Amino acid sequence: MLFPARRLAHVATRTARTLRRYASTETNTEVGRLHATLRAVYSLRTDPSVLPELVTAYLALPTDGSNGHEKKLLAMLNENPSVSNRWKDAATILDRVPDKPFQIALQPSHAKAVEVFQAPENAGITIRAARRIIQLRYADAPFIALEHVLRIAETLPAQELALEHWLARLPQNLTRISTNWERQLFDLDATRQEAVRQLRALEEKKPELLAKPDFHARFMGAYAATRVAPDDAMRHWTAILSEGKPVSHRVAERALAASRDLDTLERVWAQVQKVTPRASIEGSISPFLPMVDLYYAQHLVRLGARDAALSVAKPYVSHRHLAWVLGARPDDTQPSAQKLYRLNQKSAAQLTQNGLDFEDVLFVMAKFSPFATPFPGPRDPPATHCQDLD
């Protein structure tokens, strides 16, 4: 039996533990909500106008130094010019957790950011800061202009690092412009034409890039994303084929996506089958649809040939990345397969409601999409898996 004083101390200790456990549970719940909404904003399933609320929620969390969410919030503020007062929110976050690359990037314009970037005192963090500047978008600049990227490249030990990142970012920047919240800011057709002009300028100014690994694929994907330069995209696909090397699934999918009509798709598909393995073990028989066949079927649907896509898929077990495209419930009776089908349908419907057409939706939800969950977490929606927010 405890004496009164010891009993009071015991009760006080237990109460403190309970309160800490309750506070910890509440914090974890708030972090989970913040995490899930950031995922949805990044994958274009949620309007970025919620970001100021997320900043407020982040600032209400216990202060214990960097927890990773500040970089993700800053990156989302960087990429969404439709968000009002985003610079004020970004400054508030940086006051709490300073981050030099973001502080260099967050300037009134790309030109000013490059000027700060090239200052001698910032020489030690050029690569990280370069990535942040290239990610930054303004209401008058849906993507950073090539002239600024070339200035950044001059400062880096390997110029192709900045140019490769610019090419990789262009497709997702063009996709963002199709959303309801960005359509009022930018002229989509004019932006696509400007992207083509700058891509051709890069090829003219830096022809040596085409001798480096993967740059033909980068150019092909960027031209394909504009939708208005099919000949340029196919020119790079032809160059890839001329190298006489096996072509990865990622590059094969981009080549199929670059096809603007069924005749071109059929021609590219015939070429893909010769250079991209359909199975990991040659001659193996599998009940599952090969990935390259899946990409082919997806783009058949994109170009209006759904019946042909059904014929491609018919001999195989339903695939999670194709069932939602076909609008056909998977044969698999497992609850997980049915749930995944419903989640994919829901994600596609959200993206459509947010202004994206089917081609955009297919790009966002593709296996190798740059749009994806930028960080791991519980209950991730399907087909959203990217590590671009490092």
C-alpha positions as CSV (number, residue, x, y, z in Angstrom):
1,M,0.0,0.0,0.0
2,L,1.4,3.4,-1.0
3,F,1.6,6.2,1.6
4,P,-0.4,9.4,0.6
5,A,2.6,11.4,-0.6
6,R,4.0,8.5,-2.6
7,R,0.5,7.7,-3.9
8,L,0.2,11.3,-5.1
9,A,3.6,11.2,-6.8
10,H,2.6,7.9,-8.4
11,V,-0.7,9.3,-9.7
12,A,1.1,12.4,-11.0
13,T,3.7,10.3,-12.9
14,R,0.9,8.2,-14.5
15,T,-1.0,11.3,-15.4
16,A,2.0,12.8,-17.1
17,R,2.6,9.6,-19.1
18,T,-1.0,9.5,-20.2
19,L,-0.9,13.2,-21.3
20,R,2.3,12.6,-23.2
21,R,0.9,9.6,-24.9
22,Y,-2.3,11.5,-25.8
23,A,-0.3,14.5,-27.1
24,S,1.9,12.1,-29.1
25,T,-1.2,10.4,-30.6
26,E,-2.7,13.8,-31.5
27,T,0.6,14.9,-33.1
28,N,0.8,11.7,-35.1
29,T,-2.7,12.2,-36.3
30,E,-2.0,15.7,-37.5
31,V,1.2,14.6,-39.2
32,G,-0.7,11.9,-41.0
33,R,-3.3,14.4,-42.3
34,L,-0.5,16.8,-43.4
35,H,1.3,13.9,-45.1
36,A,-1.8,12.6,-46.9
37,T,-2.8,16.1,-48.2
38,L,0.7,16.9,-49.4
39,R,0.6,13.6,-51.4
40,A,-2.7,14.6,-52.9
41,V,-1.4,18.1,-53.9
42,Y,1.7,16.7,-55.4
43,S,-0.1,14.2,-57.5
44,L,-2.7,16.8,-58.7
45,R,-5.6,15.2,-56.9
46,T,-6.1,18.2,-54.7
47,D,-6.1,22.0,-55.5
48,P,-2.9,23.5,-54.1
49,S,-5.0,26.3,-52.6
50,V,-5.0,24.1,-49.4
51,L,-1.3,24.8,-49.0
52,P,-1.6,27.8,-46.6
53,E,-3.8,25.6,-44.3
54,L,-1.1,23.0,-44.4
55,V,1.6,25.5,-43.5
56,T,-0.5,26.6,-40.5
57,A,-0.9,22.9,-39.5
58,Y,2.8,22.4,-39.8
59,L,3.6,25.4,-37.7
60,A,1.3,24.1,-35.0
61,L,3.3,20.9,-34.7
62,P,5.8,20.6,-31.8
63,T,9.1,22.3,-32.6
64,D,11.9,19.8,-32.7
65,G,14.0,20.9,-35.6
66,S,13.5,19.6,-39.2
67,N,11.0,16.8,-39.6
68,G,11.1,16.5,-43.4
69,H,7.7,18.2,-44.0
70,E,9.1,21.6,-44.4
71,K,11.0,20.7,-47.6
72,K,7.9,19.1,-49.1
73,L,5.8,22.2,-48.2
74,L,8.5,24.5,-49.6
75,A,8.7,22.4,-52.8
76,M,4.9,22.5,-53.3
77,L,4.9,26.3,-52.7
78,N,7.8,26.5,-55.3
79,E,5.8,24.7,-57.9
80,N,2.3,26.2,-57.5
81,P,2.1,29.9,-58.7
82,S,-1.7,29.8,-58.3
83,V,-1.2,29.9,-54.5
84,S,-1.6,33.4,-53.1
85,N,0.9,34.6,-50.4
86,R,3.1,31.6,-51.0
87,W,6.3,33.7,-50.5
88,K,5.1,34.8,-47.1
89,D,4.3,31.2,-46.1
90,A,7.7,30.0,-47.5
91,A,9.5,32.7,-45.5
92,T,7.7,31.7,-42.3
93,I,8.8,28.1,-42.8
94,L,12.4,29.1,-43.5
95,D,12.5,31.2,-40.4
96,R,11.7,28.1,-38.4
97,V,14.0,25.7,-40.3
98,P,16.5,27.5,-42.5
99,D,17.4,25.8,-45.8
100,K,20.0,27.5,-47.9
101,P,19.1,26.0,-51.3
102,F,15.5,27.1,-50.9
103,Q,16.6,30.5,-49.6
104,I,18.7,31.0,-52.8
105,A,15.8,29.9,-55.0
106,L,13.0,31.9,-53.5
107,Q,13.5,35.2,-55.3
108,P,11.2,37.5,-57.2
109,S,12.2,36.0,-60.6
110,H,14.3,33.2,-62.2
111,A,16.8,35.8,-63.3
112,K,17.3,37.1,-59.7
113,A,17.5,33.5,-58.4
114,V,20.3,32.7,-60.9
115,E,22.1,35.9,-59.9
116,V,22.0,34.9,-56.2
117,F,22.9,31.4,-57.2
118,Q,26.1,32.5,-58.9
119,A,27.3,34.6,-56.0
120,P,30.7,33.3,-54.7
121,E,29.4,32.7,-51.2
122,N,27.0,30.1,-52.5
123,A,29.5,28.0,-54.5
124,G,29.4,25.1,-52.0
125,I,25.8,24.1,-52.6
126,T,25.3,24.7,-56.3
127,I,23.8,21.4,-57.3
128,R,21.0,21.4,-54.6
129,A,20.3,25.0,-55.2
130,A,20.2,24.5,-59.0
131,R,17.5,21.8,-58.6
132,R,15.3,24.2,-56.5
133,I,15.6,27.0,-59.0
134,I,14.7,24.8,-61.9
135,Q,11.6,23.5,-60.0
136,L,10.5,27.1,-59.3
137,R,7.5,28.4,-61.3
138,Y,6.0,31.9,-61.5
139,A,2.7,33.3,-62.8
140,D,4.5,34.5,-65.9
141,A,6.8,31.5,-66.2
142,P,5.2,28.0,-66.2
143,F,8.7,26.6,-66.5
144,I,12.2,28.2,-66.2
145,A,13.4,29.6,-69.5
146,L,16.4,27.9,-71.2
147,E,18.5,31.0,-71.0
148,H,18.5,30.8,-67.2
149,V,19.2,27.1,-67.2
150,L,22.2,27.6,-69.4
151,R,23.5,30.2,-66.9
152,I,23.0,27.7,-64.1
153,A,24.7,25.0,-66.1
154,E,27.8,27.2,-66.5
155,T,28.3,27.2,-62.8
156,L,28.0,23.4,-62.2
157,P,31.0,21.0,-62.4
158,A,29.0,19.0,-65.0
159,Q,26.7,21.2,-67.1
160,E,24.4,18.3,-68.2
161,L,23.1,18.0,-64.6
162,A,21.1,21.1,-64.9
163,L,20.0,20.5,-68.5
164,E,18.9,16.9,-67.7
165,H,16.9,18.1,-64.8
166,W,15.2,20.8,-66.9
167,L,14.3,18.2,-69.6
168,A,12.9,15.9,-66.9
169,R,10.8,18.6,-65.3
170,L,9.2,19.9,-68.5
171,P,6.6,17.1,-69.0
172,Q,5.1,17.6,-65.5
173,N,5.2,21.4,-65.8
174,L,3.1,21.1,-69.0
175,T,0.7,18.7,-67.3
176,R,0.2,21.1,-64.4
177,I,-1.0,23.8,-66.9
178,S,-4.0,21.7,-67.8
179,T,-5.4,21.8,-64.2
180,N,-8.4,24.0,-63.4
181,W,-6.2,26.2,-61.1
182,E,-3.5,26.9,-63.7
183,R,-5.6,27.2,-66.8
184,Q,-6.5,30.7,-65.9
185,L,-2.8,31.7,-65.5
186,F,-1.3,30.3,-68.7
187,D,-2.2,29.9,-72.4
188,L,-1.7,26.1,-72.8
189,D,-1.3,26.1,-76.6
190,A,1.2,29.0,-76.5
191,T,3.1,27.4,-73.7
192,R,3.4,24.1,-75.6
193,Q,4.7,25.9,-78.7
194,E,7.2,27.9,-76.6
195,A,8.4,24.6,-75.0
196,V,9.1,23.2,-78.5
197,R,11.0,26.4,-79.5
198,Q,13.2,26.2,-76.4
199,L,13.8,22.4,-76.8
200,R,15.0,23.0,-80.4
201,A,17.2,25.9,-79.2
202,L,18.8,23.6,-76.6
203,E,19.6,21.0,-79.3
204,E,21.1,23.8,-81.5
205,K,23.2,25.3,-78.7
206,K,24.3,22.0,-77.1
207,P,24.5,19.4,-79.8
208,E,27.1,17.5,-77.7
209,L,24.3,16.4,-75.4
210,L,23.0,13.9,-77.9
211,A,26.2,12.0,-77.6
212,K,25.6,11.5,-73.9
213,P,23.6,8.5,-72.5
214,D,19.8,8.9,-72.1
215,F,19.6,12.4,-73.6
216,H,17.7,11.2,-76.7
217,A,15.2,9.6,-74.4
218,R,15.0,12.9,-72.3
219,F,14.4,14.9,-75.5
220,M,11.8,12.4,-76.8
221,G,9.8,12.6,-73.6
222,A,9.9,16.4,-73.5
223,Y,8.8,16.8,-77.1
224,A,6.1,14.2,-76.6
225,A,4.7,16.1,-73.6
226,T,4.2,19.2,-75.8
227,R,1.8,17.2,-78.0
228,V,2.6,19.5,-80.9
229,A,6.0,18.2,-82.1
230,P,5.5,14.5,-83.0
231,D,8.2,14.6,-85.7
232,D,10.8,15.8,-83.2
233,A,9.8,13.1,-80.7
234,M,10.0,10.4,-83.4
235,R,13.4,11.8,-84.6
236,H,14.8,11.0,-81.1
237,W,13.1,7.6,-81.0
238,T,14.8,6.8,-84.3
239,A,18.1,7.8,-82.9
240,I,17.6,5.6,-79.9
241,L,16.8,2.6,-82.2
242,S,19.9,3.4,-84.3
243,E,22.1,2.8,-81.2
244,G,21.3,-0.9,-81.5
245,K,20.9,-1.4,-77.8
246,P,18.1,-2.9,-75.7
247,V,15.5,-0.3,-74.7
248,S,14.2,-0.1,-71.2
249,H,10.5,-0.3,-70.3
250,R,10.5,3.3,-69.2
251,V,11.8,4.5,-72.6
252,A,9.6,2.2,-74.5
253,E,6.5,3.6,-72.7
254,R,7.6,7.1,-73.6
255,A,8.0,6.2,-77.2
256,L,4.4,4.7,-77.3
257,A,3.2,7.8,-75.5
258,A,4.8,10.0,-78.2
259,S,2.6,8.5,-80.9
260,R,-0.1,10.9,-82.0
261,D,-2.1,8.5,-84.2
262,L,-2.8,4.8,-84.5
263,D,-0.6,4.2,-87.5
264,T,2.4,5.7,-85.7
265,L,1.5,3.7,-82.6
266,E,1.5,0.4,-84.5
267,R,4.8,1.2,-86.1
268,V,6.4,2.1,-82.8
269,W,4.9,-1.0,-81.2
270,A,6.4,-3.2,-83.8
271,Q,9.8,-1.6,-83.1
272,V,9.4,-1.8,-79.4
273,Q,8.8,-5.6,-79.5
274,K,12.2,-6.0,-81.2
275,V,14.2,-4.0,-78.7
276,T,12.4,-4.3,-75.3
277,P,12.2,-7.7,-73.5
278,R,8.6,-8.8,-72.8
279,A,9.6,-11.2,-70.0
280,S,12.5,-11.4,-67.6
281,I,13.3,-14.9,-68.7
282,E,13.4,-15.5,-72.4
283,G,10.7,-17.9,-73.5
284,S,8.9,-18.0,-70.2
285,I,5.2,-18.3,-70.1
286,S,3.3,-16.2,-67.6
287,P,-0.4,-15.6,-66.9
288,F,0.4,-11.9,-66.4
289,L,0.3,-9.2,-69.1
290,P,3.9,-8.2,-70.0
291,M,4.6,-4.6,-69.1
292,V,5.3,-3.4,-72.6
293,D,2.0,-5.0,-73.8
294,L,0.3,-3.1,-71.0
295,Y,1.7,0.2,-72.2
296,Y,0.7,-0.6,-75.7
297,A,-2.9,-1.4,-74.6
298,Q,-3.1,1.9,-72.5
299,H,-2.1,3.9,-75.6
300,L,-4.5,2.1,-77.8
301,V,-7.3,3.3,-75.4
302,R,-5.8,6.8,-75.5
303,L,-6.1,6.8,-79.3
304,G,-9.6,5.5,-79.3
305,A,-9.0,1.8,-80.0
306,R,-10.4,0.3,-76.8
307,D,-11.6,-3.0,-78.5
308,A,-8.0,-3.6,-79.7
309,A,-6.7,-3.0,-76.2
310,L,-9.2,-5.5,-74.8
311,S,-7.9,-8.1,-77.3
312,V,-4.3,-7.4,-76.1
313,A,-5.4,-8.0,-72.5
314,K,-7.8,-10.9,-73.0
315,P,-5.3,-13.8,-72.7
316,Y,-3.9,-12.5,-69.4
317,V,-4.9,-11.9,-65.8
318,S,-6.3,-8.4,-65.3
319,H,-3.6,-5.9,-64.5
320,R,-4.0,-3.1,-61.9
321,H,-2.5,-0.5,-64.3
322,L,-4.8,-1.5,-67.1
323,A,-8.2,-2.4,-65.5
324,W,-9.0,1.2,-64.7
325,V,-8.1,2.3,-68.2
326,L,-10.4,-0.2,-69.8
327,G,-13.1,0.4,-67.2
328,A,-13.3,-3.4,-66.7
329,R,-13.4,-4.8,-63.2
330,P,-10.5,-7.2,-62.6
331,D,-11.1,-10.9,-62.7
332,D,-9.2,-11.4,-59.4
333,T,-11.7,-11.8,-56.6
334,Q,-9.2,-10.9,-54.0
335,P,-10.4,-7.9,-51.9
336,S,-7.1,-6.2,-52.4
337,A,-7.4,-6.3,-56.2
338,Q,-10.9,-5.0,-56.1
339,K,-10.0,-2.3,-53.7
340,L,-7.0,-1.2,-55.9
341,Y,-9.3,-1.1,-58.9
342,R,-11.7,1.2,-57.0
343,L,-8.9,3.4,-55.8
344,N,-7.5,3.8,-59.3
345,Q,-10.9,4.7,-60.6
346,K,-11.3,7.2,-57.8
347,S,-7.9,8.8,-58.6
348,A,-8.6,9.0,-62.3
349,A,-12.0,10.6,-61.6
350,Q,-10.4,13.2,-59.2
351,L,-7.8,14.1,-61.9
352,T,-10.5,14.5,-64.5
353,Q,-12.6,16.6,-62.2
354,N,-9.5,18.8,-61.7
355,G,-9.3,19.5,-65.4
356,L,-7.0,16.9,-66.9
357,D,-7.9,15.1,-70.1
358,F,-7.4,11.3,-70.5
359,E,-3.9,11.7,-71.9
360,D,-2.9,13.7,-68.8
361,V,-4.5,11.3,-66.5
362,L,-2.7,8.4,-68.1
363,F,0.6,10.2,-67.7
364,V,0.0,11.1,-64.0
365,M,-1.0,7.5,-63.1
366,A,1.6,5.7,-65.3
367,K,4.0,3.3,-63.6
368,F,7.0,5.6,-64.3
369,S,5.2,8.9,-63.8
370,P,7.1,11.8,-62.4
371,F,3.9,12.5,-60.4
372,A,3.8,10.1,-57.5
373,T,3.9,9.9,-53.8
374,P,7.0,12.0,-53.1
375,F,7.5,10.2,-49.8
376,P,6.4,7.0,-48.3
377,G,3.4,6.8,-46.0
378,P,0.4,4.7,-44.9
379,R,-2.5,4.1,-47.3
380,D,-0.8,5.6,-50.4
381,P,-3.1,5.9,-53.3
382,P,-2.1,3.7,-56.2
383,A,0.0,4.7,-59.1
384,T,1.5,7.7,-57.4
385,H,5.1,6.9,-56.7
386,C,7.9,9.4,-57.3
387,Q,11.0,10.5,-55.3
388,D,11.3,14.0,-56.8
389,L,10.8,15.7,-53.5
390,D,14.1,14.8,-51.8
